[in-house]
């Protein structure tokens, strides 16, 4: 069993797990629950989640799943679709909702980094808030690389 903010790796590409969860839902809601779980856990699952299905499925989801559904749906269907789209979902899903740098698995802390993606075929990296900030600050805000002296000073202050 996992805590309330981490997704168990055994759920990915596990159709039996999805069906078990779907059967527990009310008959009228099963299609929406199945779509939501396939969206979260199948590598070849849907790349968007219709809002009406999301709203129905949410009452059957665990806390971590609800956080992920809302975070990803904004990027695949909502206001951030133009900036992210399905590539964001594919990246997050392929990293199993873990930081690609350090492996941190609390879904509340995940970010999608637009630059220097580390998953083949995408332009994103799934990073925790700490790794994302560290990566972003390796360059100053103008995009120029920091001098080695500046990096050493920054590291000294963080210690």
Backbone as numpy.savetxt, mean C-alpha at the origin, in Angstrom:
# Nx Ny Nz CAx CAy CAz Cx Cy Cz
-1.74 -15.29 13.77 -2.58 -14.10 13.77 -1.69 -12.85 13.77
-2.10 -11.84 13.07 -1.33 -10.61 13.00 -2.00 -9.54 13.85
-1.27 -8.45 14.08 -1.88 -7.37 14.83 -2.85 -6.60 13.93
-3.43 -5.55 14.43 -4.48 -4.84 13.70 -3.97 -3.92 12.60
-2.66 -3.77 12.45 -2.13 -2.85 11.44 -1.20 -3.53 10.44
-1.11 -4.84 10.49 -0.24 -5.60 9.61 -1.05 -6.64 8.85
-0.67 -6.89 7.61 -1.34 -7.88 6.79 -0.52 -9.17 6.78
-1.16 -10.29 7.08 -0.51 -11.60 7.09 -0.14 -11.99 5.66
1.09 -12.41 5.46 1.58 -12.78 4.12 0.86 -13.99 3.54
0.28 -14.81 4.38 -0.42 -16.02 3.90 -1.69 -15.70 3.11
-2.14 -14.47 3.17 -3.37 -14.08 2.48 -3.17 -13.83 0.98
-1.96 -13.55 0.57 -1.71 -13.16 -0.81 -1.83 -14.35 -1.76
-2.60 -14.13 -2.83 -2.84 -15.14 -3.85 -3.42 -16.42 -3.25
-4.21 -16.27 -2.21 -4.82 -17.40 -1.51 -6.33 -17.34 -1.72
-6.78 -17.97 -2.80 -8.21 -17.96 -3.12 -9.06 -18.64 -2.06
-8.52 -19.67 -1.40 -9.27 -20.35 -0.34 -9.54 -19.39 0.82
-8.56 -18.58 1.17 -8.74 -17.59 2.24 -9.82 -16.58 1.85
-9.76 -16.11 0.62 -10.75 -15.14 0.14 -12.15 -15.74 0.19
-12.30 -16.96 -0.30 -13.62 -17.61 -0.30 -14.14 -17.81 1.12
-13.26 -18.15 2.04 -13.65 -18.32 3.44 -14.21 -17.01 4.01
-13.57 -15.92 3.68 -14.02 -14.61 4.15 -15.34 -14.22 3.47
-15.47 -14.52 2.19 -16.67 -14.16 1.43 -17.88 -14.90 1.99
-17.74 -16.15 2.29 -18.85 -16.97 2.80 -19.37 -16.42 4.13
-18.51 -15.79 4.91 -18.92 -15.22 6.20 -19.78 -13.96 6.04
-19.79 -13.37 4.86 -20.56 -12.14 4.61 -22.02 -12.47 4.29
-22.90 -11.50 4.48 -24.29 -11.66 4.08 -24.35 -11.96 2.59
-25.31 -12.75 2.18 -25.43 -13.20 0.79 -25.43 -12.02 -0.18
-26.16 -10.97 0.13 -26.26 -9.81 -0.76 -24.95 -9.04 -0.89
-24.06 -9.19 0.08 -22.81 -8.41 0.11 -21.60 -9.19 -0.39
-21.77 -10.46 -0.67 -20.63 -11.32 -1.00 -19.84 -10.87 -2.23
-20.51 -10.40 -3.25 -19.82 -9.96 -4.46 -18.89 -8.79 -4.17
-19.34 -7.86 -3.36 -18.53 -6.70 -3.01 -17.34 -7.09 -2.14
-17.57 -7.99 -1.19 -16.49 -8.45 -0.31 -15.44 -9.18 -1.14
-15.90 -10.01 -2.06 -14.96 -10.76 -2.92 -14.12 -9.80 -3.77
-14.75 -8.81 -4.35 -14.02 -7.83 -5.16 -12.99 -7.10 -4.31
-13.37 -6.67 -3.12 -12.45 -5.94 -2.24 -11.26 -6.79 -1.83
-11.50 -8.04 -1.46 -10.41 -8.91 -1.04 -9.50 -9.29 -2.21
-10.09 -9.50 -3.38 -9.28 -9.78 -4.57 -8.43 -8.56 -4.92
-8.99 -7.38 -4.77 -8.29 -6.12 -5.01 -7.07 -6.01 -4.09
-7.22 -6.41 -2.85 -6.12 -6.33 -1.89 -5.09 -7.43 -2.04
-5.52 -8.66 -2.32 -4.63 -9.81 -2.14 -4.20 -10.58 -3.38
-4.83 -10.39 -4.50 -4.43 -11.17 -5.68 -3.55 -10.35 -6.61
-2.41 -10.90 -6.97 -1.51 -10.19 -7.88 -2.19 -9.86 -9.20
-3.11 -10.72 -9.63 -3.83 -10.46 -10.87 -5.27 -10.02 -10.59
-5.50 -9.48 -9.41 -6.83 -9.04 -9.01 -7.22 -7.73 -9.69
-8.41 -7.26 -9.41 -8.89 -6.01 -10.01 -7.94 -4.85 -9.71
-7.85 -3.91 -10.64 -6.95 -2.76 -10.43 -7.70 -1.51 -10.00
-8.99 -1.62 -9.83 -9.74 -0.54 -9.21 -10.89 -1.14 -8.42
-11.43 -0.36 -7.54 -12.51 -0.83 -6.67 -13.63 0.19 -6.71
-14.74 -0.17 -7.36 -15.87 0.77 -7.42 -16.30 1.21 -6.02
-16.59 2.47 -5.88 -16.92 3.06 -4.57 -18.09 2.35 -3.90
-19.11 1.98 -4.66 -20.26 1.31 -4.05 -19.87 -0.04 -3.46
-18.98 -0.77 -4.13 -18.51 -2.06 -3.61 -17.62 -1.85 -2.39
-16.81 -0.82 -2.42 -15.94 -0.51 -1.29 -16.77 -0.25 -0.04
-17.79 0.59 -0.17 -18.61 0.95 0.98 -19.32 -0.28 1.58
-19.81 -1.17 0.73 -20.47 -2.38 1.22 -19.47 -3.29 1.91
-18.29 -3.47 1.31 -17.30 -4.41 1.83 -16.66 -3.95 3.14
-16.57 -2.65 3.36 -15.82 -2.14 4.51 -16.27 -2.71 5.85
-17.56 -2.98 6.00 -18.01 -3.49 7.30 -17.52 -4.91 7.58
-17.03 -5.60 6.55 -16.51 -6.96 6.70 -14.98 -7.00 6.78
-14.36 -5.88 6.65 -12.90 -5.82 6.61 -12.30 -5.58 7.99
-11.08 -6.04 8.16 -10.32 -5.78 9.39 -9.78 -4.36 9.31
-9.30 -3.85 10.44 -8.80 -2.47 10.50 -7.72 -2.19 9.45
-6.72 -3.05 9.37 -5.62 -2.84 8.41 -6.14 -2.87 6.97
-7.08 -3.74 6.69 -7.66 -3.82 5.34 -8.44 -2.55 5.02
-9.18 -2.06 5.98 -9.95 -0.83 5.78 -9.03 0.36 5.50
-7.93 0.43 6.24 -6.95 1.50 6.01 -6.40 1.39 4.59
-6.01 0.20 4.19 -5.45 -0.01 2.85 -6.45 0.30 1.75
-7.67 -0.18 1.91 -8.71 0.03 0.89 -8.91 1.53 0.66
-9.01 2.29 1.73 -9.23 3.73 1.60 -8.01 4.42 0.98
-6.82 4.04 1.41 -5.57 4.62 0.90 -5.40 4.31 -0.59
-5.62 3.07 -0.96 -5.42 2.67 -2.35 -6.54 3.13 -3.27
-7.78 3.08 -2.80 -8.90 3.48 -3.64 -8.79 4.94 -4.05
-8.29 5.78 -3.16 -8.07 7.19 -3.51 -7.10 7.30 -4.69
-6.14 6.39 -4.74 -5.10 6.43 -5.77 -5.50 5.70 -7.06
-6.39 4.73 -6.96 -6.79 3.99 -8.16 -8.12 4.45 -8.74
-8.99 5.01 -7.92 -10.31 5.44 -8.38 -10.61 6.89 -8.10
-9.97 7.45 -7.10 -10.37 8.75 -6.60 -9.55 9.92 -7.10
-9.43 10.90 -6.24 -8.83 12.18 -6.60 -7.37 12.09 -7.01
-6.66 11.05 -6.61 -5.25 10.91 -6.94 -4.99 9.94 -8.10
-6.05 9.53 -8.78 -5.91 8.55 -9.86 -4.96 9.04 -10.95
-5.02 10.30 -11.28 -4.16 10.85 -12.34 -2.69 10.75 -11.96
-2.38 10.92 -10.68 -0.99 10.88 -10.21 -0.48 9.47 -9.92
-1.37 8.55 -9.63 -0.98 7.21 -9.22 -1.51 6.13 -10.16
-2.81 5.91 -10.14 -3.43 4.89 -10.97 -3.09 3.48 -10.53
-3.28 2.55 -11.44 -3.09 1.13 -11.12 -1.65 0.80 -10.77
-0.69 1.60 -11.25 0.72 1.33 -10.95 0.98 1.39 -9.45
0.28 2.26 -8.76 0.44 2.37 -7.31 -0.05 1.11 -6.62
-1.21 0.63 -7.02 -1.76 -0.60 -6.43 -0.82 -1.77 -6.70
-0.34 -1.90 -7.92 0.55 -3.01 -8.27 1.81 -2.97 -7.41
2.37 -1.79 -7.20 3.55 -1.67 -6.36 3.26 -2.06 -4.92
2.22 -1.49 -4.34 1.89 -1.78 -2.94 1.57 -3.26 -2.76
0.80 -3.82 -3.67 0.43 -5.22 -3.59 1.66 -6.13 -3.72
2.55 -5.81 -4.65 3.72 -6.66 -4.88 4.71 -6.62 -3.72
4.68 -5.56 -2.93 5.56 -5.48 -1.75 4.87 -6.08 -0.53
3.66 -6.56 -0.72 2.87 -7.16 0.36 2.62 -6.17 1.49
2.47 -4.90 1.08 2.18 -3.81 2.00 3.25 -3.71 3.09
4.49 -3.73 2.63 5.64 -3.57 3.51 6.62 -2.60 2.87
7.41 -1.95 3.71 8.43 -1.03 3.22 9.48 -1.82 2.45
9.78 -1.37 1.25 10.78 -2.04 0.42 12.19 -1.86 0.97
12.38 -0.86 1.79 13.71 -0.57 2.32 14.00 -1.35 3.60
13.09 -1.28 4.56 13.36 -1.87 5.88 12.41 -3.01 6.25
11.33 -3.19 5.49 10.39 -4.27 5.76 9.31 -3.94 6.78
9.25 -2.70 7.25 8.24 -2.30 8.24 6.85 -2.58 7.67
5.96 -3.12 8.50 4.70 -3.62 7.96 3.44 -2.94 8.49
3.56 -1.88 9.25 2.40 -1.18 9.77 1.80 -0.36 8.61
0.60 -0.73 8.16 0.01 -0.11 6.99 -0.31 1.36 7.18
-0.39 1.82 8.42 -0.67 3.23 8.68 0.48 4.13 8.27
1.67 3.57 8.11 2.88 4.36 7.85 3.37 4.27 6.41
2.63 3.61 5.54 3.12 3.42 4.17 2.95 4.66 3.31
3.93 4.87 2.44 3.91 5.93 1.44 4.28 5.34 0.09
3.82 5.96 -0.96 4.25 5.58 -2.30 5.15 6.68 -2.82
6.40 6.33 -3.03 7.40 7.29 -3.49 7.36 7.32 -5.02
7.17 8.50 -5.59 7.06 8.65 -7.04 8.37 8.49 -7.78
9.47 8.67 -7.12 10.76 8.73 -7.80 11.57 7.49 -7.50
12.28 7.01 -8.52 13.19 5.87 -8.36 12.48 4.64 -7.83
11.37 4.26 -8.45 10.66 3.06 -8.04 11.55 1.84 -8.10
11.34 0.92 -7.17 12.19 -0.26 -7.08 11.48 -1.54 -7.50
10.26 -1.44 -7.97 9.53 -2.61 -8.44 9.50 -2.56 -9.95
9.97 -3.64 -10.58 10.02 -3.67 -12.04 8.67 -3.31 -12.65
8.71 -2.46 -13.66 7.50 -2.09 -14.38 6.69 -0.99 -13.71
7.18 -0.43 -12.63 6.46 0.66 -11.98 7.39 1.85 -11.80
6.83 2.93 -11.42 7.63 4.13 -11.16 7.51 4.54 -9.70
7.12 3.61 -8.85 6.91 3.88 -7.44 7.75 2.95 -6.58
7.96 3.36 -5.36 8.50 2.51 -4.32 7.56 2.61 -3.13
7.27 1.50 -2.50 6.44 1.49 -1.31 7.40 1.58 -0.12
7.33 2.70 0.60 8.24 2.95 1.70 7.47 3.35 2.96
8.03 3.03 4.11 7.44 3.53 5.35 7.75 5.02 5.45
7.10 5.70 6.34 7.29 7.14 6.47 8.75 7.49 6.78
9.40 6.70 7.63 10.79 6.99 7.97 11.70 6.84 6.75
11.63 5.72 6.06 12.50 5.50 4.90 12.21 6.51 3.79
10.95 6.88 3.63 10.59 7.87 2.61 11.22 9.22 2.94
11.14 9.61 4.20 11.73 10.89 4.60 13.24 10.87 4.46
13.87 9.80 4.90 15.32 9.68 4.77 15.73 9.75 3.31
15.04 9.02 2.45 15.36 9.02 1.03 15.18 10.42 0.44
14.09 11.06 0.81 13.80 12.39 0.27 14.82 13.43 0.70
15.36 13.28 1.88 16.30 14.26 2.40 17.74 13.99 2.01
17.98 12.96 1.22 19.33 12.74 0.70 19.66 13.78 -0.35
18.65 14.46 -0.81 18.82 15.59 -1.72 18.14 16.78 -1.05
18.66 17.96 -1.30 17.96 19.11 -0.73 16.69 19.34 -1.55
15.89 20.28 -1.15 14.58 20.47 -1.78 14.67 20.96 -3.22
15.83 21.44 -3.65 15.98 21.87 -5.04 16.29 20.70 -5.96
16.54 19.52 -5.39 16.85 18.34 -6.20 18.34 18.10 -6.36
19.17 19.02 -5.89 20.61 18.85 -6.00 21.09 17.94 -4.87
22.06 17.10 -5.18 22.60 16.22 -4.15 23.28 17.05 -3.07
23.08 16.64 -1.83 23.73 17.31 -0.73 25.23 17.00 -0.75
26.01 17.93 -0.30 27.44 17.67 -0.17 27.65 16.64 0.94
28.69 15.86 0.85 28.97 14.84 1.85 29.04 15.44 3.25
29.62 16.64 3.38 29.72 17.31 4.67 28.32 17.55 5.26
27.37 17.98 4.41 26.00 18.23 4.88 25.34 16.93 5.34
25.57 15.84 4.60 24.99 14.54 4.98 25.55 14.11 6.32
26.86 14.28 6.54 27.48 13.90 7.81 26.92 14.73 8.95
26.72 16.03 8.73 26.15 16.88 9.77 24.72 16.48 10.09
23.96 16.17 9.05 22.57 15.77 9.24 22.52 14.47 10.04
23.39 13.53 9.73 23.45 12.25 10.44 23.86 12.49 11.90
24.79 13.41 12.12 25.23 13.72 13.49 24.06 14.23 14.34
23.23 15.11 13.78 22.12 15.66 14.53 21.04 14.62 14.81
20.90 13.62 13.92 19.89 12.59 14.10 20.31 11.56 15.15
21.60 11.47 15.47 22.09 10.48 16.43 21.73 10.80 17.84
